[in-house]
Amino acid sequence: MKPGLLPGRTGEVTVTVTQPMVAWFEELGVVHPVYSTWAMVRHMELASRKVILPFLEPGEDAVGYSVNVTHFAPTPMGMQVTVRATLQRIEGNRIICALEAFNEHERIGEGENVQVVVPPDYLQNRLRGLAP
């Protein structure tokens, strides 16, 4: 890791809720026409990645390790959502970020994300072991 990755650093994502982001399932179709929990988690992971990317050295990568999220308010299509990840701490090769999401009116979610810094061939080596 390059120097300078310190607690308090943030990454942010702002999106407008669209049809592909609403709560739907292949078997059920649209369940609720609002911003889905899985879309919020996706944007939270993106915000967390934005925290770490400028500090990865050549030969390093980061992979998602865990996400713990609570989604407590709905957001309809057409409304903006802003997601923020804030670096809380670094434990060895684990980067831990606090997560928050807001729509135009209120806080809609919170949680924590952990990324792990790994060598660039880590994922390829793992996948090679899974090949049939």
Contact map, one row per residue, 1 for C-alpha under 8 A:
111000000000000000000000000000000000000000000000000000111001000000000000000000000000000000000000000000000000000000000000000000000000
111110000000000000000000000000000000000000000000000000111000000000000000000000000000000000000000000000000000000000000000000000000000
111110000000000000000000000000000000000000000000000000100000000000000000000000000000000000000000000000000000000000000000000000000000
011111000000000000000000000000000000000000000000000000100000000000000000000000000000000000000000000000000000000000000000000000000000
011111101000000000000000000000000000000000000000000100100000000000000000000000000000000000000000000000000000000000000000000000000000
000111111000000000000000000000000000000000000000000000000000000000000000000000000000001010000000000000000000000000000000000000000000
000011111000000000000000000000000000000000000000000000000000000000000000000000000000011110000000000000000000000000000000000000000000
000001111100000000000000000000000000000000000000000000000000000000000000000000000000011100000000000000000000000000000000000000000000
000011111110000000000000000000000000000000000000001000000000000000000000000000000000011000000000000000000000000000000000000000000000
000000011111000000000000000000000000000000000011011000000000000000000000000000000001111000000000000000000000000000000000000000000000
000000001111100000000000000000000000000000000011111000000000000000000000000000000001110000000000000000000000000000000000000000000000
000000000111110000000000000000000000000000000010010000000000000000000000000000000111100000000000000000000000000000000000000000000000
000000000011111000000000000000000000000000110110000000000000000000000000000000000111000000000000000000000000000000000000000000000000
000000000001111100000000000000000000000000000000000000000000000000000000000000011110000000000000000000000000000000000000000000000000
000000000000111110000000000000000000000000000000000000000000000000000000000000011100000000000000000000000000000000000000000000000000
000000000000011111000000000000000000000000000000000000000000000000000000000011111000000000000000000000000000000000000000000000000000
000000000000001111101100000000000110000000000000000000000000000000000000001111111000000000000000000000000000000000000000000000000000
000000000000000111111100000000000000000000000000000000000000000000000000000011000000000000000000000000000000000000000000000000000000
000000000000000011111100000000001000000000000000000000000000000000000000000010000000000000000000000000000000000000000000000000000000
000000000000000001111100000000000000000000000000000000000000000000000000000000000000000000000000000000000000000000000000000000000000
000000000000000011111110000000000111001000000000000000000000000000000000000000000000000000000000000000000000000000000000000000000000
000000000000000011111111000001011111001000000000000000000000000000000000000010000000000000000000000000000000000000000000000000000000
000000000000000000001111100001111111110000000000000000000000000000000000000000000000000000000000000000000000000000000000000000000000
000000000000000000000111110111110001000000000000000000000000000000000000000000000000000000000000000000000000000000000000000000000000
000000000000000000000011111111100000000000000000000000000000000000000000000000000000000000000000000000000000000000000000000000000000
000000000000000000000001111110000000000000000000000000000000000000000000000000000000000000000000000000000000000000000000000000000000
000000000000000000000000111110000000000000000000000000000000000000000000000000000000000000000000000000000000000000000000000000000000
000000000000000000000001111111100000000000000000000000000000000000000000000000000000000000000000000000000000000000000000000000000000
000000000000000000000001111111100000000000000000000000000000000000000000000000000000000000000000000000000000000000000000000000000000
000000000000000000000111100111111000000000000000000000000000000000000000000000000000000000000000000000000000000000000000000000000000
000000000000000000000011100111111000000000000000000000000000000000000000000000000000000000000000000000000000000000000000000000000000
000000000000000000000111000001111100000000000000000000000000000000000000000000000000000000000000000000000000000000000000000000000000
000000000000000000100110000001111110000000000000000000000000000000000000000110000000000000000000000000000000000000000000000000000000
000000000000000010001110000000011111000000000000000000000000000000000000011110000000000000000000000000000000000000000000000000000000
000000000000000010001110000000001111101100000000000000000000000000000000011110000000000000000000000000000000000000000000000000000000
000000000000000000001111000000000111111100000000000000000000000000000000000000000000000000000000000000000000000000000000000000000000
000000000000000000000010000000000011111110000000000000000000000000000010000000000000000000000000000000000000000000000000000000000000
000000000000000000000010000000000001111111000000000000000000000000000000000000000000000000000000000000000000000000000000000000000000
000000000000000000001100000000000011111111100000000000000000000000000000000000000000000000000000000000000000000000000000000000000000
000000000000000000000000000000000011111111110000000000000000000000000000000000000010000000000000000010000000000000000000000000000000
000000000000000000000000000000000000111111111000000000000000000000101000000000000000000000000000000000000000000000000000000000000000
000000000000000000000000000000000000011111111100000000000000000000000000000000000000000000000000000000000000000000000000000000000000
000000000000100000000000000000000000001111111110000000000000000000000000000000000010000000000000000000000000000000000000000000000000
000000000000100000000000000000000000000111111111000000000000000000000000000000000011100000000000001110000000000010000000000000000000
000000000000000000000000000000000000000011111111100000000000000100000000000000000000000000000000000000000000000010000000000000000000
000000000000100000000000000000000000000001111111110000000000000000000000000000000000000000000000000000000000000000000000000000000000
000000000111100000000000000000000000000000111111111000000000000000000000000000000011100000000000000000000000000000000000000000000000
000000000110000000000000000000000000000000011111111100000000000000000000000000000001110000000000100000000000000010000000000000000000
000000000010000000000000000000000000000000001111111110000000010000000000000000000000000000000000000000000000000000100000000000000000
000000000111000000000000000000000000000000000111111111000000000000000000000000000000000000000000000000000000000000000000000000000000
000000001110000000000000000000000000000000000011111111000000000000000000000000000000111000000000000000000000000000000000000000000000
000010000000000000000000000000000000000000000001111111110000000000000000000000000000000000000010000000000000000000000000000000000000
000000000000000000000000000000000000000000000000111111110000000000000000000000000000000000000000000000000000000000000000000000000000
000000000000000000000000000000000000000000000000011111110000000000000000000000000000000000000000000000000000000000000000000000000000
111110000000000000000000000000000000000000000000000111111000000000000000000000000000000000000000000000000000000000000000000000000000
110000000000000000000000000000000000000000000000000111111101100000000000000000000000000000000000000000000000000000000000000000000000
110000000000000000000000000000000000000000000000000000111111000000000000000000000000000000000000000000000000000000000000000000000000
000000000000000000000000000000000000000000000000000000011111000000000000000000000000000000000000000000000000000000000000000000000000
000000000000000000000000000000000000000000000000000000001111100000000000000000000000000000000000000000000000000000000011000000000000
100000000000000000000000000000000000000000000000000000011111110000000000000000000000000000000000000000000000000000001111000000000000
000000000000000000000000000000000000000000000000000000010011111000000000000000000000000000000000000000000000000000001111000000000000
000000000000000000000000000000000000000000000000100000000001111100000000000000000000000000000000000000000000000000111100000000000000
000000000000000000000000000000000000000000000000000000000000111110000000000000000000000000000000000000000000000000111100000000000000
000000000000000000000000000000000000000000001000000000000000011111000000000000000000000000000000000000000000000011110000000000000000
000000000000000000000000000000000000000000000000000000000000001111100000000000000000000000000000000000000000000011110000000000000000
000000000000000000000000000000000000000000000000000000000000000111110000000000000000000000000000000000000000000011100000000000000000
000000000000000000000000000000000000000010000000000000000000000011111000000000000000000000000000000000000000001111000000000000000000
000000000000000000000000000000000000000000000000000000000000000001111100000000000000000000000000000000000000001110000000000000000000
000000000000000000000000000000000000000010000000000000000000000000111110000000000000000000000000000000000000111100000000000000000000
000000000000000000000000000000000000000000000000000000000000000000011111000000000000000000000000000000000000111000000000000000000000
000000000000000000000000000000000000100000000000000000000000000000001111100000000000000000000000000000000001110000000000000000000000
000000000000000000000000000000000000000000000000000000000000000000000111110000000000000000000000000000000001100000000000000000000000
000000000000000000000000000000000000000000000000000000000000000000000011111000000000000000000000000000000011100000000000000000000000
000000000000000000000000000000000110000000000000000000000000000000000001111100000000000000000000000000000001000000000000000000000000
000000000000000010000000000000000110000000000000000000000000000000000000111110101000000000000000000000100001000000000000000000000000
000000000000000010000000000000001110000000000000000000000000000000000000011111100000000000000000000000000000000000000000000000000000
000000000000000111100100000000001110000000000000000000000000000000000000001111100000000000000000000000000000000000000000000000000000
000000000000000111000000000000000000000000000000000000000000000000000000000111110000000000000000000000000000000000000000000000000000
000000000000000110000000000000000000000000000000000000000000000000000000001111111000000000000000000000110000000000000000000000000000
000000000000011110000000000000000000000000000000000000000000000000000000000001111100000000000000000000110000000000000000000000000000
000000000000011110000000000000000000000000000000000000000000000000000000001000111110000000000000000011110000000000000000000000000000
000000000001111000000000000000000000000000000000000000000000000000000000000000011111000000000000000011100000000000000000000000000000
000000000001110000000000000000000000000100110010000000000000000000000000000000001111100000000000001111000000000000000000000000000000
000000000111100000000000000000000000000000010011000000000000000000000000000000000111110000000000001110000000000000000000000000000000
000000000111000000000000000000000000000000010011001000000000000000000000000000000011111000000000111100000000000000000000000000000000
000000111110000000000000000000000000000000000001001000000000000000000000000000000001111100000000111000000000000000000000000000000000
000001111100000000000000000000000000000000000000001000000000000000000000000000000000111110000011110000000000000000000000000000000000
000000110000000000000000000000000000000000000000000000000000000000000000000000000000011111000001110000000000000000000000000000000000
000001100000000000000000000000000000000000000000000000000000000000000000000000000000001111100011100000000000000000000000000000000000
000000000000000000000000000000000000000000000000000000000000000000000000000000000000000111111111000000000000000000000000000000000000
000000000000000000000000000000000000000000000000000000000000000000000000000000000000000011111111000000000000000000000000000000000000
000000000000000000000000000000000000000000000000000000000000000000000000000000000000000001111100000000000000000000000000000000000000
000000000000000000000000000000000000000000000000000000000000000000000000000000000000000001111110000000000000000000011100000000000000
000000000000000000000000000000000000000000000000000000000000000000000000000000000000000001111111000000000000000001111000000000000000
000000000000000000000000000000000000000000000000000100000000000000000000000000000000001011101111100000000000000001111000000000000000
000000000000000000000000000000000000000000000000000000000000000000000000000000000000001111100111110000000000000111100000000000000000
000000000000000000000000000000000000000000000001000000000000000000000000000000000000111110000011111000000000000111000000000000000000
000000000000000000000000000000000000000000000000000000000000000000000000000000000000111100000001111100000000011110000000000000000000
000000000000000000000000000000000000000000010000000000000000000000000000000000000011110000000000111110000000111110000000000000000000
000000000000000000000000000000000000000000010000000000000000000000000000000000000011100000000000011111000011111000000000000000000000
000000000000000000000000000000000000000100010000000000000000000000000000000000001111000000000000001111100011110000000000000000000000
000000000000000000000000000000000000000000000000000000000000000000000000000000001110000000000000000111111111100000000000000000000000
000000000000000000000000000000000000000000000000000000000000000000000000001000111100000000000000000011111111000000000000000000000000
000000000000000000000000000000000000000000000000000000000000000000000000000000111000000000000000000001111100000000000000000000000000
000000000000000000000000000000000000000000000000000000000000000000000000000000000000000000000000000001111110000000000000000000000000
000000000000000000000000000000000000000000000000000000000000000000000000000000000000000000000000000001111111000000000000000000000000
000000000000000000000000000000000000000000000000000000000000000000000000100000000000000000000000000111101111100000000000000000000000
000000000000000000000000000000000000000000000000000000000000000000000011111000000000000000000000000111100111110000000000000000000000
000000000000000000000000000000000000000000000000000000000000000000001111100000000000000000000000001111000011111000000000000000000000
000000000000000000000000000000000000000000000000000000000000000000001110000000000000000000000000011110000001111100000000000000000000
000000000000000000000000000000000000000000000000000000000000000000111100000000000000000000000000011100000000111110000000000000000000
000000000000000000000000000000000000000000000000000000000000000000111000000000000000000000000001111000000000011111000000000000000000
000000000000000000000000000000000000000000011001000000000000000111110000000000000000000000000001111000000000001111100000000000000000
000000000000000000000000000000000000000000000000000000000000000111100000000000000000000000000111100000000000000111110000000000000000
000000000000000000000000000000000000000000000000100000000000011111000000000000000000000000000111000000000000000011111000000000000000
000000000000000000000000000000000000000000000000000000000000011110000000000000000000000000001110000000000000000001111100000000000000
000000000000000000000000000000000000000000000000000000000001111000000000000000000000000000001110000000000000000000111110000000000000
000000000000000000000000000000000000000000000000000000000001111000000000000000000000000000001000000000000000000000011111010000000000
000000000000000000000000000000000000000000000000000000000011100000000000000000000000000000000000000000000000000000001111110000000000
000000000000000000000000000000000000000000000000000000000011100000000000000000000000000000000000000000000000000000000111111000000000
000000000000000000000000000000000000000000000000000000000000000000000000000000000000000000000000000000000000000000000011111110000000
000000000000000000000000000000000000000000000000000000000000000000000000000000000000000000000000000000000000000000000111111111000000
000000000000000000000000000000000000000000000000000000000000000000000000000000000000000000000000000000000000000000000001111111100000
000000000000000000000000000000000000000000000000000000000000000000000000000000000000000000000000000000000000000000000000111111110000
000000000000000000000000000000000000000000000000000000000000000000000000000000000000000000000000000000000000000000000000111111111000
000000000000000000000000000000000000000000000000000000000000000000000000000000000000000000000000000000000000000000000000011111111100
000000000000000000000000000000000000000000000000000000000000000000000000000000000000000000000000000000000000000000000000001111111110
000000000000000000000000000000000000000000000000000000000000000000000000000000000000000000000000000000000000000000000000000111111110
000000000000000000000000000000000000000000000000000000000000000000000000000000000000000000000000000000000000000000000000000011111110
000000000000000000000000000000000000000000000000000000000000000000000000000000000000000000000000000000000000000000000000000001111111
000000000000000000000000000000000000000000000000000000000000000000000000000000000000000000000000000000000000000000000000000000111111
000000000000000000000000000000000000000000000000000000000000000000000000000000000000000000000000000000000000000000000000000000000111
